[in-house]
């Protein structure tokens, strides 16, 4: 499970880097501006699929947390409301990656920015929830960072890969037309 979690984080961070850099570069480079709708279509679908995989993993892990909290034995079951709230928020954030499969939406810049924000929130939901709990003083429980990937160069490799593949498909589609 940790391998899948780490690999998905590497790929998602690579997608975030490559999409962000493409959006900036397409403003200044006319050749990229020409293929921007085709590139965004391919990249947003790949990004949405990875985001939905991360959404499924996050919901599964939070659901396990709820189940483990309920196995207390003779002590009355104490509900883990933070995990329940996190699951509800993740499901709401999961609407955006599902909308990426619509051709009308996934070629626009504003939708790509919304997709970047929502999938980043899905990917870092544990940290966001912990920051909120620490700031409000509800709980100062510290999550371990064991699930966070260690190697930094994997992010760059994933960014290059996830930039080149949609770019190649977009150029191929443009050259056929």
Secondary structure, 3 states (H helix, E strand, C coil): CHHHHHHHHHHHHHHHHHHHHHHHHHHHCHHHHHHHHHHHHHHHHHHHHHHHHHHHHHHHHHHHHHHHHCCCCCCCCCCCHHHHHHHHHHHHHHHHHHHCCCCCCCCCHHHHHHHHHHHHHHHCHHHHHHHHHHHHCCCCCCCCCCCCCCCCHHHHHHHHHHHHHHHHHHHHHHHHC
